[in-house]
Amino acid sequence: MGNRVCGLFGIKYPIIQGGMVWVSGAKLAAAVSNAGGLGLIGAGSMKPDLLREHIKKAKTLTDKPFGVNIPIFSKYSEEQVKVALEEGVKIFFMSAGSPKKYTPYLKEKGCTVVHVTSTPTLAKKCEDAGVDAVVVEGFEAGGHNGRDELTTFVLIPQTKKIVNIPIIAAGGIATGEGIAAALALGADGVQIGTRFAATKESSAHENYKKALVNAKDTGTMIYLKSIIPVRLVKNSLTVKIEELEKRCADVEEFKKVLGESPAKRAIFDGDIDNGEIEAGQIAGMIEDIPTVFEVFERLIKEYKDTLNRLNHFDFSC
Ligand SMILES: Cc1cc2nc3c(=O)[nH]c(=O)nc-3n(C[C@H](O)[C@H](O)[C@H](O)COP(=O)(O)O)c2cc1C
């Protein structure tokens, strides 16, 4: 019996590139799919027409399976689902909302549906709603996070205990060692974000990619916990956010400081002082901006070397 995640999507390696606003357009998604993983077009930063363009473009760049990530809370989610279906997309990674909203409809249309969650209890609810697999995303991850602060290391085994569908681990994984650890804990595959955000094919601004390379071990923190928690690289904007958080400022004050599209400002426009640099804790391990193909070569070699090392590891003296 082969790997359940590979079987579900028809891919070579159980490595998913997480959908990422302003980062994962057609180019990145297709590169990941061509390398043997599953690329996802991040619809979160796209109006429906732009999403259509990216899906069309991805189809010209790869003949391998790829999918879309649609945050349910987006005001465009319904139209994005419609556009993706019209364009023949069969793989949907849904996040930030109830799995009950689109799962029955998408299953009726013959699609594979995955839901992103941050607790084992929610993962079980996703299974009950009929999804095909769950992404369990730890507190280490880049982007928006769950409120309960569960880490990937504790999420995987506790989810494994209560769900039967394939588990895709996300958060803090950027190496083959990380993949081996996730699989050892009971995951069937992994979803990687930050590592792919700093690749040549990522549509993020060069300044953003360099900010990930420059981020050290303590370079990120969760901000905006009282509104919508998000892990960001520390910068001038996060200093201002911290001041507001310290004095329990109201939402209007936060809105004023954040301004319009703070994530776009940093990730896409390159203003890394005044925008939100969404990235995971693993940014501390990122030292370069390789191609997606190079990332895959490394991941696979590191994974194999790790298994070999553990096979010969002296567990007792
Ligand atoms: C810049 C950035 C944008 C993201 N945008 C989204 C998004 O639109 N939808 C979503 O479900 N997850 C989003 N994520 C989370 C990723 O899909 C992925 O689950 C996460 O990055 C995995 O953790 P890692 O960053 O430690 O690899 C984003 C992450 C980053 C770094």
The ligand as a Gaussian input file, in Angstrom:
#p B3LYP/6-31G(d) Opt

LIG

0 1
 C        3.206000      34.452000       3.612000
 C        2.243000      33.397000       4.038000
 C        0.924000      33.480000       3.613000
 C        0.000000      32.477000       3.973000
 N       -1.276000      32.541000       3.480000
 C       -2.152000      31.526000       3.723000
 C       -3.448000      31.505000       3.119000
 O       -3.827000      32.380000       2.337000
 N       -4.264000      30.459000       3.405000
 C       -3.888000      29.431000       4.243000
 O       -4.668000      28.491000       4.472000
 N       -2.659000      29.440000       4.825000
 C       -1.788000      30.426000       4.568000
 N       -0.512000      30.385000       5.087000
 C       -0.088000      29.169000       5.820000
 C        0.601000      28.165000       4.851000
 O       -0.306000      27.682000       3.892000
 C        1.215000      26.957000       5.599000
 O        0.234000      26.162000       6.195000
 C        2.205000      27.404000       6.660000
 O        3.069000      28.389000       6.144000
 C        3.029000      26.205000       7.125000
 O        3.952000      26.566000       8.114000
 P        5.482000      27.017000       7.788000
 O        5.372000      28.430000       7.361000
 O        6.164000      26.858000       9.092000
 O        5.995000      26.114000       6.705000
 C        0.415000      31.391000       4.779000
 C        1.752000      31.335000       5.209000
 C        2.663000      32.304000       4.831000
 C        4.094000      32.182000       5.279000

